[in-house]
Amino acid sequence: MASRSGIDANITNRLGADHQIIFLAVKAEFDTDTVRLWTGYDDLLINGETYTGAGTLISVSDIEDNMDVASSNASFVLSGMDETVLNLALSEDVQNRKITLFMGYLSGGANESAGEIVLFSGRMTNLTINDDPQGMSIAVNAENRLVDLNRPCNLRYTLASQQIINSADTGFKYVMAIQDKEIDWGRPSNTDTSENAGGGGGSNSDRRQTIRR
């Protein structure tokens, strides 16, 4: 893991240390709000954003990391969630919303992050609310962003598709006009052939010179 991208020298040194306090943090981006939780207590500041401590109430499935360019899924479970998280689970669309899992190190045992790396980045696929005698929990399943490599792209090299990406880009404005356009390349055009056939004069040598020009 020490050779993967996104790891600075500070994180590399901590990976080689004998004793470290490691935490996980989850960032789930819904349409109207973003939920930020971490496996500690009180608030923790990560990249200028405040993460609420969920302690042992949050659990994460095993994250696979290998040399293959392949998609691996992940699941997140939150038990004993507050009213805000529950309302989002009941009212928000979750499919294709971004979710990110960080692994970080606490500095000196305090609620201060000494550095983080991204363990998983993907999109939520479904959300399940479980209510049993032991309490209520929310399970979120997510798929890695690499899954897009197995999906066909519905965009085309046309102005209409480009307008979806950037409405101000007109780079494909003339694509439709040139699709059926006939371009004479290395041979005389039909007009030149008709003039020569009608006795317009000129030898074969003259015509070859005209083509070369």
Secondary structure as the mmCIF struct_conf table of DSSP 4:
data_model
#
loop_
_struct_conf.conf_type_id
_struct_conf.id
_struct_conf.beg_label_comp_id
_struct_conf.beg_label_asym_id
_struct_conf.beg_label_seq_id
_struct_conf.end_label_comp_id
_struct_conf.end_label_asym_id
_struct_conf.end_label_seq_id
TURN_TY1_P TURN_TY1_P1 ALA A 2 SER A 3
BEND BEND1 ARG A 4 ARG A 4
TURN_TY1_P TURN_TY1_P2 SER A 5 GLY A 6
HELX_RH_AL_P HELX_RH_AL_P1 ALA A 9 LEU A 15
TURN_TY1_P TURN_TY1_P3 GLY A 16 GLY A 16
BEND BEND2 ASP A 18 ASP A 18
STRN STRN1 ILE A 22 GLU A 29
BEND BEND3 ASP A 31 THR A 32
STRN STRN2 THR A 34 TRP A 38
BEND BEND4 THR A 39 ASP A 42
STRN STRN3 ASP A 43 ILE A 46
TURN_TY1_P TURN_TY1_P4 ASN A 47 GLY A 48
STRN STRN4 GLU A 49 GLY A 53
HELX_RH_3T_P HELX_RH_3T_P1 GLY A 55 LEU A 57
STRN STRN5 ILE A 58 VAL A 60
BEND BEND5 MET A 67 ASP A 68
STRN STRN6 ALA A 74 SER A 79
BEND BEND6 GLY A 80 GLY A 80
HELX_RH_AL_P HELX_RH_AL_P2 GLU A 83 SER A 91
BEND BEND7 GLU A 92 GLU A 92
TURN_TY1_P TURN_TY1_P5 GLN A 95 ASN A 96
STRN STRN7 LYS A 98 LEU A 106
BEND BEND8 SER A 107 SER A 107
TURN_TY1_P TURN_TY1_P6 GLY A 108 GLY A 109
BEND BEND9 ALA A 110 ASN A 111
STRN STRN8 SER A 113 ASP A 132
TURN_TY1_P TURN_TY1_P7 PRO A 133 GLN A 134
STRN STRN9 GLY A 135 ASN A 144
HELX_RH_3T_P HELX_RH_3T_P2 ARG A 145 ASN A 150
BEND BEND10 ARG A 151 ARG A 151
BEND BEND11 TYR A 157 THR A 158
HELX_RH_AL_P HELX_RH_AL_P3 LEU A 159 ILE A 165
TURN_TY1_P TURN_TY1_P8 SER A 167 ALA A 168
TURN_TY1_P TURN_TY1_P9 GLY A 171 TYR A 174
HELX_RH_AL_P HELX_RH_AL_P4 VAL A 175 ILE A 178
TURN_TY1_P TURN_TY1_P10 GLN A 179 ASP A 180
BEND BEND12 GLY A 186 ARG A 187
HELX_RH_AL_P HELX_RH_AL_P5 ASN A 190 ALA A 197
TURN_TY1_P TURN_TY1_P11 GLY A 198 GLY A 199
HELX_RH_AL_P HELX_RH_AL_P6 ASN A 204 ARG A 212
#
